[in-house]
Amino acid sequence: MKTLEGQIAKELLESLIVGQFIAYDRVAIGAHGHAVAAVAEVSVNNKNVNDAMRAAGYGETSAEMATSPR
């Protein structure tokens, strides 16, 4: 969130989910050093939020997130 691109991605995500009922399915969870990372497929009104973020050029696929070191 410290970069302009991070701030833009955050604002896009907020526009998709704030004030909405969110449904999610946990895809993976893992530890990377002292941090724990959870990966989920998120949807709002039957629209996949993950796909919308990826279509806008942000994020990784769930498989990439689950296997990449943080």
FENHUVEN-V461911 format. One record per backbone hydrogen bond with DSSP energy under -1.0 kcal/mol. CO is the residue of the C=O (numbers start at 1). NH is the residue of the N-H. Records with the same first field share a line. If there is no record, write none. Layout:
# FENHUVEN-V461911
CO=NH + NH
This chain:
# FENHUVEN-V461911
3=7
4=8
5=9
6=10
7=11
8=12
9=13
10=14
11=15
12=16
13=17
14=18
17=20
23=43
25=41
28=39
30=37
32=35
35=32
37=30
39=27 + 28
41=25
42=49
43=23
44=47
47=44
48=52
49=53
50=54
51=55
52=56
53=58
54=57
61=65
62=66
63=67
64=68
